[in-house]
């Protein structure tokens, strides 16, 4: 059910306003908002939002949960019949958030605002636990039960030339059921027998943490053609929870401090300006400084050492907007950034240029052409505790890169009641110095649109989109080429019926088909993977009828058919040294009906 009630003052002298709105009321995903105030004096607001997330239905795992911080195994052990040693799990979480806020106008120029929200999340999610050197692992239905509180306090100033804001933000995350949970390890007993003798393992939950932020911004109109904006953010993220006391890692804990002692200080400063030299020429430019100072303690355990990352970024951009003769507009831009990372053997530099030309060729024909080229001078990770392959991988956000993109958009009115459109985008990335990981990527997209409106009481549209993607990835033992093609087709129409134009009917139809092929290079001797295919068809029928000038009723019917062939879906049970929960097979048909009533008082 949806709800929307609005209130305005009874006359021009009454500045009161109010609104109560709700969406998806009566189902697990719902939202309810309320506002009330007097314009120019004060305002109050409240909102409740609830969202579920589903991870899997009818999954199978050996554990059961007597309480939220404990997962236990049944007596006996694994048998050939999955039903004998597993139980059914429906894994999902539910997020509930309540927000309240208010604002008060102190005078004509000043306003203060405050807001508080509390979000709680509860349920179970899939979590893997195991060792990579054997390998052996089990998927667990891990408990989720935590809270996030957020508080904001701001002061705003505004007049005809100057606008400013000063504020404080606090975010506090906390666990509601302890800092860890325990589970019986099915691999702790030989042959998966006598699970009642299995030893317990501890798994840490995300620790309590907090984030504080002070921010200020100012915008000033220096003169009619010049405007300046500045912003400063200072933040601190902290996490100082004790490590969990796990007897299985007693030796490692003896070499560690009592806690991570995590602290990251962030500084962001941005300056932007705009100046119009002539009615036909305008320049915009900006500078941005970001610093992440990671003050977390460095820990050493045996041959391993933790790497604490800090980095500093300087970024600059400028563009010119030029109005050319004949209803044409040209935009030229340049961007530069420099990132200095603590654990890198060099700085990373990004250079980018872009251009866009928009043109109204005739009264019926318009279009635009744009391009962007980016070049990056990359770096490698450096420092202690690195394996050899990390150097060769040159992770994508550090690696040398050349990227170009070009596109065009065209719109043509064939007749007053018929318009055609086309859009093409071509993009390619080349990680020229990389030997492992992502080596190249290509995206080509093509769209055609059709809009038809022969009369005021009827309109229709149709579109078709083709998107092709290619990726090349390198590895030490094999190389993969991924090709993906997606077709999307849609059409719709709206018509107003009856002489009084009180009945409106609508129709929308969409179809999507996507196929992905992953090929293994011949040098590795592999034959590739089966194709991944996804199809979706959806239909929407809607109607609205004006019973009177004040009352409108409506009904909408929605159906969606979705199917996929996904070889990555793993069946529940034991496969080698891994115990899986399984996963939903996403093949379904969903129906939904919506009835609405609107009344104007």
N, C-alpha and C positions, 0 to 999 in steps of 0.2 A: 504494500500500500504506500502511496505517496501523499504528502500533505503540504499545502502551501497557503497559509493565512497571512494577509498583509493588512496593516492599519496605517492610515495617515490622519493628520489633524483635521478637525472638522471644518476649519476655515483657514484663510491666509495667515491669521494671527496665531494659529495653533501649530507649533513646530514639532509636535510629538510624532514619533514613528514607531512601528513595531512589526515584527515578522516572526512567524513560527513555521518552519519548513521541515519536512521529513522525507526520507528516501529509503525505499526497500523496508518499510516497517512491517514487522510480522515474520521476517525471515532472519537467518543468522547474520547476514550482512546488512547492517542498518545504520542510518545516520539521522540525527535529530538536532536542529539548530534553533535557537531563539535569540532575538535581538529586541531591545527596547531603549529609547532615549529621546532626548530633545535636541534637535539640530542646533549646533552652535553652543551647547551647554554641556551635555554629558551623554554617554552611551554605555550600555551594559550588554554583555553577550554570554551565552552558554552553549556548549555543543557536546553531544555524546556521539561517539563513533565506534562501531564494532565491526571487526573484520576477521573472518576465519581464513585459514590457509590449510589446504588438504595436501598431504604428502603421499598418501596411499590408502587404499581400501582393501580389506581382506588379505593383508600381508601375513606372512607366517614366520615366526621366530621361536627359538627354544625358551626364551625367558618369559617370566611373568612378574608382575609388579605388586608386591604386598603393600608397599608405601612408596612415596614419591622419590626417595633417595636410595632405593634398593631394587635391583633386578636379580632374581634367583632362577636357578635351573631346576627342572623336575628331577625326581629320583630316577635311577636307572641310567639310561644313556640313549644314544642315537640308534634307531632301528631303520629297517628298509622302508617302513611306512611313515611318511612325513607327519601324518596326523597323530601318530603315537607319541612323538617327542617335540611337537611344536604347538603353539597356540595362535589364535587369530589376533591381529592387531589392526586397528584403524588409526593411522597416525595423522594428527592434525593439531594445529595450534589456533588459539583464539586471542585476538588483540582487542582490548577494550580501553578507550581513551575518553576522559572527561576533561573539558577545558572551560575555564571561566575567564572573563576579562572585562575591563572597563576603561573608559577614557573620560577625562575632564578638561574642558576648555577653561584655562585660568583667565585669559583675556582674549582680545582679538587676534593676537599673534602666537600665544603659547598654549600648548596642549600636552598633558601628561597621560601616559597609558601604562597599564599593568595587565599581565596575563599569566595564568598558571594552568598547567595541564599535567595530568597523571595518566600514564599508560601502563597497563598490566597485560602480560602475555603468559598464557598457560596452555599446557598440552604436552604432546610428545612429538619428537622429530627423529628421523633416522640419523644415526651417527656411527661411523666406522671406528673400530679399535683393533690394533694388531701390530705386527712386526713386519718390517720390509725385508729382513735378512733371511727369513725362513722360506717363503712367506706364510703367515697365518693371520686371519682376521675374521671378525664377526661384526655384522651390522646390529646395532642396538637401538631399541626404542627409547631414546634418551628423554628424560623429563625436562620440561621447560616451565619455569615459573619465576619471572622476574618483573621488575618495575622500573619505569623511567619517569622521573619528575623533571619538568622544565618550567623555568620562571623567567619572565621578561619584564623589564622596566625601562621605559623610554620617555624622553622629553623632546618635543618637536617645536621648532620656531619657524614661522613663515610670514614673509611680507612680499611686496611686489618685486623686490630685488634679491632678497636673501632667504634661503631655506637651509635649515640646519636640524640635525638630529643627534642626540646623545643617548646611549643606552647601555644596559647591562643584561647579560644572558647567563643563565645557570642551567646545566643539565646534569642530573644525578641518576646513575644507574645502580641498582641494587638487586641482589638475589633474595628471594623470599623463602627458599627451602634449603639453605646451606650452600657452602662453597664447592661441594662435590657430590657425586653419587657413586655407589658401589654396584658391581655386577659380578656374578659367578662366571669365571673364565672356563669355557668348555674345552679349551686346549690345554688346561692344566692337569688333566687326567689322561692317561694313555688310552688310545683306541676309542675315545669318546664314550667310555663306559663309567659307571658309578659317578654320575654327575653330582651326587650328594656329597662327594669328597672334593669337589672342585674348590680351588682357592679363589678368594675375592680380589678383584682389582678396583682401584679408585680412578675416577675420571673427574678432572677439574671442570667446574662450570665457569662461564665467563665471570671474571672477578668484578667486584664493586669498583666503580670509577666515577670521576666527576670532570666536568669541563666548565671553566669560567671564561667569559668573554666580555671585554669592554670595547665599545665601538662608537665612533663619531664620524659624521659626514657633514659637509657644507657645500652648497651650490650658490654661486653668486653671479648675477648679471652685471658684468663690468660696464658694458654699454649695450646699445641695442643689438649690435652685431657680434658681441663677444660674451661667452658664458664659460665659467670655470667650475669644476667640481673636484672635491678632494674627500678621501675616506681613509680612516685609520682603524684597524682592528688589532687588539691585543688579546691573545688567548692563552690559556694554560690547561692542559689535560693531565690528570693525575690518577695513578693507580698504585696503591701501596698495601694491597692485601697480602697476608702471609701465604707462603706456599703451603699446599695441603700436606699433611703429615702422612706420607705413604711409605710403610715399611719396606715395600719392594724396591724403593729407590733411596734407602737410608744413606748409602755411601755418597750418592750424588748430592743429596740434601745437605750433607755435612760440609760440602765444599761451597755451598751457595750462601748468600745472605738470607736473612729472614724473609725477605720479600723482593719483588722485582724492583721496587723503588722507581716505578715508571713516572716520568715527567717530560712532557713536550711543551715547549713555549713557542707560540706562533706569533709572528708579526706580519701584518699586511698593510701596505701603504699604496694607495692608487691616486693618481692625478690625471685629470682629463680636461681638455679644453676644446672649444669650438669657436671659430671665427669666420664670419662671412665677409670676404673682401669686397665682392660685388654681388648684385642680385643673381649672378650666374655662377659664382665661384665660392665654394665653402671648403674649409679645411678643418679636420678633426684629428686630434692626436692624444696620446696618453702614455703614461709610464706606470708600471706596477712593480712593486718590490714585495717579495715573500721570503720569509725566513722561518724554517722549522729547526729549532734548537732542541735536540733530543738529549736530555740530561739523565736518561736512564742508566743505571749502573751496568758496567761490563762484567760478565760472569765467566769464569773458566772452570770447566769440569773435565779433568783428564786432558785429552787431546782436543777438546772442543772449546770454542770461545764464542760468546754471543757478539753479534755485530750490531752496534747502535748507529742508526742512520740519522744524520743531519744534512740539511741542504739549504741552499740560498738561490733564489731566482730573481733575475732582472728581466723585465719585458718592456718593449717599446713598440708602439704602432702609430701609424699616421696614414690618413687617406684624404684624397681630394675629390669633391663632388662638383662636377662641371656640367652646366646646362648648355648643350650645344644647339646651334640653330636647327630649326625644323622639327621641334618636339622630340629631341634626342637628349639623352642624359648619359654621361660617362663617369664611372667611379674607378679610381686608381688607388691601390693601397699597398703598404709595405709593413711587415711585422718582423721583429727580431726578439729572440730570447736567449738568455745565457743561464744555465743551471750548473751550479757547483755542488757536487755531492761528496760527502765525506769518504765513502768507500768506492771511489771511481778513480781511474788513472788519468782522467782528463775531464775538462768541462764539456758539457753538451751544448751545442749551438744550433739554433733553429732560425732559418731564414725563409720568409714566405713573401710572395708577391701575388696580388689578385687584381682582377679587372672585371668590370661589368658594364655592358652597353645596353641601355633600354631605349626603344624607339617606337614611336607611334607613326608607322609608315603611312597609313591612310586612316580615314575614319573607321574602316572595317578591319584593318590589319595592324597588329601590334606584336611586339616580341622583345626578347632580351637574350643576350649572349654573355656568358661569364666563364672565367677560367681562374685557376689557382695553382700555383707551383710552390712546393715546399722542399727545402733541402736541409738535411740535418747532418752535422758533424758529430759523430757519436763517441762513445767511450766504453770501457770495460769495467766490470766490478774488480776491485782490488782489496787487499787486506787479508787478515788471518782467517783460517777455517774454511777456505774455498776449495771445492773439488775442481779437477781439471776441466770438466765439461762446462762449468759455468762460464769460464773465460771464452770458450769457443761459441757458446750460444749467443752472446751479445744480445741480451734481452731486448725485446722490441722497443721499449721506451728509451733505451740507451743506444741502440744500433744506428749506424749510418743509414740514412733513408733518403730516397728521392720519391716524392709523391706529386702527381699532377692530376688535375680534375678540370673537365670542360663540360659545359652544358648549355642548353638552349631551351627557351619556352616561347611558344608561338600561339597566338589566339587570332582566329579569323571569323568574322560574321558573314556567313554566306548569304543570309537574308535577315531581315529584322527579327524573325522568329527562330533562327537557326544559327548556332555558334559551334565551331570546331576548335579543338585545342590539341597541342602536341608538346611533349616534354622529353628531352633526351639528356641523360647524364652518363658520362664516361669517366672512370677514375682508375688509377693504377698506382701501386706501391712497389718499390724495388729496394729491398734491403741488401745493397750491393756488397757489403763486406761480411755478411753473415754466412756461416757454413752450416750451422745447426739452428733449429727452431724455424720461425716464419721467415721465408726467403722472398716471397712475392705475393701480391694480392691484386685482384682485378674485379671491378664492379661495373657492369653496364646495365642501365635502366632505360626503358622506353615506355611512354604512356600516351594514349590517345583518348580524348574526351569528346563527348557529343552532348549538347544541350539544346532542347527543343521546347519552345513556349509559344505555341500558335495562338493562344487566347489567354485572357486574364484568369480564367478558371481552370486552366490545364497547363502542366509543365512536366517535362520528362528529361531524363539524362541517361547516359551510358558511358562506360569507360573500360579500357583494357590496358593492363600493365604487364610487361615482361621484364624480369630481372635475372641477369646472369651473374654468378659469382665464381671466381676461381681463386684457389689458394695453393701455394707450394710450400711444403715444410720438409726440412732436412733433418736427418738423424744419423747416428753413427752406424746403425745396422740397416736402416731402411729410409726411404724417402716417400712422402705421401703427396698426392695431387688430389685436391677436393674440387669437384665441380657441382654447382647447385643452380637449378633453373626453376623459377617460380612464375606461374601465370596467375593473374587475378583479373576476373571479369565481373562487372556489376552493371545493374540497370535499375531505374526507379521511375515512378510517376506519381503525381498528385493531381487530383481532380476535385473541383467543387460542383456538387450536384444540387438539384432542385432550383426552382425559380428564385426563391428567397436566399439562395446560396448559404444554406444552413448546414448542409451535409458535406463533409470533406472525406475523401477516401485516399489512402496512400498505399503504395506497393514498392518494396525494395527487395532485390534479389542479388546475391553475390556468390561467386564460386572461386575457389583457390585450389591450385594443384602445384605441389612442390616435389621435386625429385633431387636427391643428392647421391653422387657417386664418389667413392673414395678409392683411388687406385694406388697400389703399391708399385714403386718403381721396379722395372725388370731386373735391375742389378741386384735387388734383394731376394729375388726368386719367389716373391709373393704374387698372389693372383688377385689381390684386392678384397674388398668387402662387398656384401650384398647392398643393393640400392636402398636408400631411405626414402620412402614415399609418404606424403601427407596430402590429404584432400579434405576440403571443407566446403559445405554448401549451406547457405542460410537464407531464410525467407522471412520477411516482416510485412504484415498486413495491419493497417491502422485505419481507424475511423473516428471522426469527431462530429457531434451533432449539437447545434445550438438550439436547445429547447426554448429558450427565451433570450433576451438581451443580457440577462444576468446569469443564466444557467447553461452550462455546456457539459455534456457527457461524452465519454470516449472509451474505445476498446482497442487494444493492440494484441495481436497474436504473433509470436516469434518462435521459429523452429530452426534448429541448427543440427546438421549431421557432420560428424568429424570422424576420420579414420586415419590410421597410420600403420605402416609396416616398419617397425623399429627393432633391428636386430640387437641393439644395445640393451634392451630390456632383459633382465636376468630372472629366471624362475627362482622361487624360494627353495631353501635347502642347502645342502653341502655340495660344493663344487671344488674339488681339489682341496686346498687348505683354507677355503673361504666359505663362511656361512652367510647366506643372503636372506634378507627379508622378502625379496621380490619387489615387484612394482606393478602399478596399474597398467592394463592395456587400454590405451586411450582410443577406444572405438565406441562411440555413443551417439544417440539421438536425443536431443533435449527440446522440450516444448515449454513455452511460458505464455501465460495470458495476463494482461494488465487491464484493469478497468479503472477509469478516472472520472471524477466529478469536480467541476470548477464552478464556483458561485461568487459573483461580485455583489457585495453588500452596498 
